[in-house]
Amino acid sequence: MASPRLETYCCPNRDAATQLVMNFQPEVFCGVCIGSASISLLLTILQLLPKKGQSPRKMPKASSSSTILLLISICDILGGLGMIFRSSVWLGFPGFIANISVANGTDVWPSAFCVGSAMWIQLLCSAGFWWLFCYAVDSYLVVRRSAGLSTIMLYHLMAWGLAVMLCVEGIALLYYPSLSSCENGLEHAVPHYITTYAPLLLVLVVNPILFRRTVSAVASLLKGRQGIYTEHERRLGTEIQIRFFKIMLVFVICWSSNIINESLLFYLEMQPDINEMLLKNIRSAALITWIIMGVLNPMQGFLFTLAFYGWTGWRVDLKWRKREIPWESMSSSTVGENAYPSPVNYQSNIHDSKKITTTDSQQTDEAISMLSEGNTSGDDRLTRSSPIYQGW
């Protein structure tokens, strides 16, 4: 799981609230983290691997949105590997980890491992938050025809740059002037928690606004394509709205426990004695949400692939061939090309329409297809000659 308490625990003079949660059934907690992260890791990779039965075709140039979705999954996979490694060391070498609690100890490796593993997990989670924010921005710009593959470099600079900058800044402020001096005051801890939760809160607040505006813009695009807004266009707009809702639902489920847990622990830190009987219920709630975090945080990777692509099946095809993979966009297909459907399609009853030859109409169709790529439907009712779906 990802929590700024992991970095705080590396301080020998850590606060009482951090000590409370980190010392609560550490073997059980680490086992929960390993189990949840391992399941999520295996299922995420299974989701992304090519499947048998998919028709091979020329691999098109990926769109910016499909690239961002892939990078989000990569961040989740690497973050999950960090959680598995960290928890495995804690379980396998308890004596090694016990040296972290020794102030002014001569062995620096336990502290180095503690800081390094916590930073790795925090950095990948933060980068995933920033990439999710970039996805919302890109979705909005795509329908406004202001984005594309040319903007992906800007997204790289923003996501990786801000993630590294905030992580390094938070760690530097927490451990200043030395590892043994951190947590002597809130001036050390508060900036670290702010830099950790800033991107998370940004996604929670701003992404729903951007998604809502994107859906409104999609409705305008669909209406302007032929001058009418029929039930078919309305249904496609609804499906895109549902996809955005699934993404935000997964995010809220996986990370709301972190916000609740951190609020409870900060409240406990403000009390003179956190072991008072009056605070028993608050301590219990903090410990329960701590275990919930260990389950839900690592599961984000798999749940996001379900929101992005739907369930892609068990039948993995490991044979090397030029074929489509789930995260690739088919929006570069031209009208009239023999296009295959993506692994995931929307359910729709859109009737066949005439080919749209104008550049403006093609751009509109490609913008819609970029937003809807990667979604599934058990009943393929989409007509492949429809201009919107030619890009799929």
C-alpha positions in Angstrom: 0.0 0.0 0.0 1.0 3.6 -0.4 1.0 6.0 2.6 3.3 8.7 3.8 3.4 6.8 7.1 5.9 4.4 5.3 8.5 7.2 5.1 7.6 8.5 8.6 8.3 5.0 10.0 11.9 5.3 8.8 12.5 7.9 11.5 13.7 6.3 14.8 11.9 9.1 16.7 8.6 8.6 14.8 5.3 9.9 16.2 3.0 7.8 18.3 0.2 7.6 15.6 2.7 6.2 13.1 4.0 3.8 15.7 0.4 2.6 16.4 -0.5 1.6 12.9 2.9 0.2 11.9 3.2 -2.0 14.9 -0.4 -3.4 14.6 -0.1 -7.0 13.4 2.8 -6.3 11.0 3.0 -9.9 9.8 -0.7 -9.9 9.0 -0.5 -6.5 7.3 2.5 -7.4 5.2 0.8 -10.7 4.2 -2.3 -8.8 3.2 -0.2 -6.4 1.1 1.7 -9.2 -0.6 -1.5 -11.1 -1.4 -3.4 -8.2 -2.7 -0.5 -6.8 -4.8 0.3 -10.3 -6.2 -3.3 -10.9 -7.3 -3.6 -7.4 -8.8 -0.2 -7.8 -10.6 -1.1 -11.1 -12.2 -4.6 -10.1 -13.3 -3.3 -6.7 -14.6 -0.7 -8.4 -16.8 -3.3 -11.0 -17.9 -5.6 -8.1 -18.9 -2.9 -6.5 -21.0 -1.6 -9.6 -22.8 -2.9 -10.3 -26.3 -5.7 -12.9 -26.4 -6.5 -15.8 -28.7 -9.2 -15.2 -31.2 -8.2 -11.6 -32.0 -7.8 -11.0 -35.7 -4.3 -10.0 -36.6 -4.0 -6.7 -38.4 -1.5 -4.0 -39.1 -0.5 -2.3 -35.9 -1.6 1.3 -36.0 0.0 4.3 -34.5 -1.2 4.6 -30.9 -3.1 7.7 -29.8 -2.2 9.9 -26.9 -5.1 8.6 -24.7 -4.2 4.9 -25.3 -0.6 5.7 -24.4 -1.6 7.4 -21.2 -3.8 4.4 -20.2 -0.9 2.1 -20.8 1.4 4.3 -18.7 -1.1 4.3 -15.8 -1.1 0.5 -15.9 2.8 0.4 -15.9 2.9 2.7 -12.9 0.5 0.3 -11.1 2.5 -2.7 -12.0 5.8 -1.2 -10.9 4.3 0.1 -7.7 2.8 -3.3 -7.0 6.2 -4.9 -7.4 7.6 -2.4 -4.9 4.9 -3.3 -2.4 5.6 -7.0 -2.8 9.4 -6.6 -2.4 9.1 -4.3 0.6 6.5 -6.5 2.5 8.5 -9.7 1.6 11.7 -8.2 3.2 9.7 -7.2 6.3 8.3 -10.7 6.7 11.5 -12.6 5.9 14.0 -10.5 7.8 12.4 -9.1 11.0 15.8 -8.6 12.6 16.9 -6.4 9.7 13.9 -4.2 9.9 14.1 -3.9 13.7 17.4 -2.0 13.3 15.4 0.9 11.9 14.1 1.7 15.4 17.6 2.1 16.7 18.6 5.8 16.9 22.1 6.6 15.9 22.7 3.0 14.8 25.8 2.2 12.9 24.1 0.0 10.3 22.7 2.4 7.6 21.2 -0.4 5.3 17.9 -0.9 7.2 17.2 2.8 7.0 18.3 3.0 3.4 16.0 0.1 2.5 13.1 1.7 4.4 13.5 5.1 2.7 14.3 3.7 -0.7 11.4 1.2 -0.8 8.9 3.8 0.5 10.0 6.4 -2.0 9.7 3.9 -4.9 6.1 3.1 -3.9 5.2 6.7 -3.3 6.8 7.9 -6.6 5.0 5.3 -8.7 1.6 6.0 -7.1 2.1 9.8 -7.5 3.1 9.4 -11.1 -0.1 7.3 -11.6 -2.2 10.1 -10.1 -0.6 12.6 -12.4 -1.1 10.4 -15.5 -4.7 10.0 -14.6 -5.0 13.7 -14.4 -3.3 14.0 -17.8 -5.9 11.5 -19.2 -8.8 13.7 -18.1 -7.0 16.8 -19.6 -6.3 14.9 -22.8 -9.9 13.6 -23.1 -11.1 17.2 -22.9 -8.6 18.5 -25.3 -9.3 15.7 -27.8 -12.9 16.7 -28.2 -11.8 20.3 -28.5 -9.3 19.1 -31.2 -6.4 20.6 -29.3 -4.5 17.5 -28.4 -2.9 14.5 -30.0 0.4 12.5 -30.0 2.3 15.8 -30.2 1.2 16.7 -26.7 2.3 13.4 -25.1 5.8 14.8 -24.4 4.2 17.6 -22.4 2.3 15.0 -20.4 5.5 13.1 -19.8 7.2 16.3 -18.5 4.3 17.1 -16.2 3.6 13.6 -14.8 7.1 12.4 -14.2 8.5 15.8 -13.5 5.9 16.8 -10.9 6.0 13.3 -9.3 9.7 13.4 -8.9 9.8 17.0 -7.7 7.1 16.6 -5.1 8.4 13.2 -3.8 12.0 14.5 -3.4 10.8 17.8 -1.9 8.6 16.0 0.6 11.3 13.5 1.6 13.9 16.2 1.9 11.7 18.3 4.2 10.8 15.2 6.3 14.4 14.1 6.9 15.9 17.5 7.3 18.5 18.0 8.7 19.0 14.2 9.2 17.1 10.9 9.4 17.4 10.9 13.2 16.0 14.4 13.5 12.7 14.0 11.6 9.3 14.1 13.2 10.5 16.5 15.9 7.8 18.8 14.9 5.0 19.2 12.5 7.1 21.5 10.3 8.8 18.3 9.2 5.8 16.1 8.6 3.1 18.4 7.3 4.9 19.4 4.0 5.6 15.8 3.4 1.9 14.8 3.7 0.9 17.8 1.6 3.2 16.8 -1.3 2.0 13.2 -1.0 -1.8 13.8 -1.1 -1.8 16.9 -3.4 -2.0 14.9 -6.7 -4.6 12.5 -5.1 -6.8 15.3 -4.1 -6.3 17.0 -7.5 -7.7 13.9 -9.3 -10.6 13.6 -6.9 -11.6 17.3 -7.4 -10.6 18.2 -10.9 -11.0 15.0 -12.9 -14.8 14.8 -12.4 -15.1 18.4 -13.6 -13.0 17.7 -16.8 -14.9 14.4 -17.4 -18.3 16.2 -17.2 -17.2 18.9 -19.6 -15.8 16.3 -22.0 -19.2 14.5 -22.0 -20.9 17.8 -22.8 -18.5 18.5 -25.6 -19.0 14.9 -27.0 -22.8 15.6 -27.1 -22.1 18.8 -29.1 -19.8 16.9 -31.5 -22.3 14.1 -32.1 -25.1 16.6 -32.7 -22.9 18.7 -35.1 -21.8 15.7 -37.1 -25.2 15.4 -38.9 -27.1 18.2 -37.4 -29.3 16.0 -35.3 -28.9 14.3 -31.9 -30.7 11.0 -32.1 -31.1 8.1 -29.6 -28.0 6.5 -31.1 -25.8 9.5 -30.5 -27.3 9.9 -27.0 -26.5 6.3 -26.2 -22.9 6.6 -27.3 -22.5 9.7 -25.2 -24.0 7.8 -22.2 -21.5 5.0 -22.7 -18.6 7.4 -22.6 -20.0 9.0 -19.5 -20.3 5.5 -17.9 -16.6 4.8 -18.7 -15.5 8.0 -17.0 -17.7 7.1 -14.0 -16.1 3.7 -13.7 -12.7 5.3 -13.7 -13.6 7.7 -10.9 -15.4 5.0 -9.0 -12.3 2.8 -8.9 -10.2 5.7 -7.8 -12.5 6.6 -5.0 -12.8 3.0 -3.8 -9.1 2.4 -3.8 -8.0 5.7 -2.1 -10.8 7.0 0.1 -9.6 4.8 2.9 -6.2 6.6 2.8 -7.9 10.0 3.3 -10.0 8.7 6.2 -7.0 6.9 7.8 -4.8 10.0 7.6 -7.5 12.2 9.1 -7.9 9.8 12.0 -4.2 9.6 12.6 -3.7 13.3 12.5 -6.5 13.7 15.0 -4.7 11.2 17.3 -1.5 13.0 16.9 -3.1 16.2 18.2 -4.1 14.4 21.5 -1.9 14.5 24.5 -2.2 10.7 25.0 -3.5 8.6 22.1 -3.9 5.6 24.5 -6.8 7.2 26.4 -9.9 5.1 26.7 -12.0 7.9 25.1 -10.0 7.5 21.9 -10.5 3.7 21.7 -13.0 3.9 18.9 -10.9 6.3 16.9 -7.8 4.0 17.3 -9.9 1.0 16.2 -11.2 2.9 13.1 -7.6 4.0 12.2 -6.4 0.4 12.4 -9.3 -1.0 10.4 -8.8 1.6 7.6 -5.1 0.8 7.7 -5.7 -2.9 6.9 -8.3 -1.8 4.2 -5.6 0.3 2.6 -3.4 -2.7 2.4 -6.1 -4.5 0.4 -7.5 -1.7 -1.8 -4.4 0.3 -2.8 -2.6 -2.6 -4.7 -5.9 -3.6 -6.4 -6.1 -0.3 -8.2 -4.0 -1.7 -11.1 -6.4 -4.6 -12.0 -9.6 -2.5 -11.3 -8.4 0.2 -13.6 -7.9 -2.3 -16.5 -11.5 -3.4 -16.0 -12.6 0.3 -16.2 -10.4 1.0 -19.2 -10.8 -2.2 -21.3 -13.4 -4.4 -19.6 -12.7 -8.0 -19.0 -10.5 -9.2 -21.9 -10.6 -12.9 -21.1 -8.4 -15.8 -20.0 -7.2 -17.1 -23.4 -3.7 -15.6 -23.7 -1.9 -15.8 -27.0 1.9 -15.6 -26.4 2.9 -16.3 -30.0 4.7 -13.4 -31.6 2.9 -11.8 -34.4 1.9 -8.4 -35.5 -1.4 -8.1 -33.9 -3.5 -5.7 -32.0 -3.1 -5.4 -28.2 -5.7 -4.0 -25.9 -4.2 -0.6 -25.3 -3.7 0.3 -28.9 -6.0 2.8 -30.6 -7.5 2.1 -34.0 -8.3 5.7 -34.6 -5.7 6.1 -37.3 -7.7 3.8 -39.6 -9.0 5.7 -42.7 -12.6 5.6 -43.9 -13.1 2.7 -46.2 -10.3 0.6 -44.7 -11.1 -3.0 -43.6 -11.0 -2.3 -39.9 -11.4 -4.9 -37.2 -13.2 -4.0 -33.9 -11.1 -3.3 -30.9 -11.1 -5.9 -28.1 -13.7 -3.9 -26.3 -16.7 -2.3 -28.0 -19.8 -0.3 -26.8 -23.3 -1.8 -27.2 -25.2 0.3 -29.7 -27.8 0.1 -32.4 -26.3 2.8 -34.6 -27.4 2.2 -38.2 -25.0 2.2 -41.2 -24.4 5.7 -42.5 -22.8 7.1 -45.6 -19.0 7.7 -45.7 -18.1 11.2 -44.5 -15.5 12.6 -46.7 -14.9 16.0 -45.1 -11.8 16.5 -42.9 -13.9 18.0 -40.2 -16.2 15.0 -39.9 -13.2 12.6 -39.9 -11.6 14.5 -37.1 -14.9 14.4 -35.1 -15.2 10.6 -35.6 -11.5 10.1 -34.5 -12.0 12.2 -31.4 -15.0 10.2 -30.4 -13.2 6.9 -31.1 -10.2 7.9 -29.0 -12.5 8.4 -26.0 -14.3 5.2 -26.5 -11.4 2.9 -27.5 -10.8 -0.1 -25.3 -14.3 -0.6 -24.1 -16.1 -3.9 -24.4 -19.5 -5.4 -25.1 -20.5 -9.0 -25.2 -22.9 -8.2 -28.1 -21.2 -6.5 -31.1 -24.0 -4.5 -32.6 -21.8 -1.8 -34.0 -21.8 -1.5 -37.8 -18.2 -1.2 -39.0 -19.1 1.0 -41.8 -20.3 3.7 -39.5 -18.0 6.7 -39.7 -17.5 6.9 -35.9 -16.4 3.3 -35.7 -14.2 3.3 -38.7 -11.5 4.6 -36.3 -11.9 1.6 -34.0 
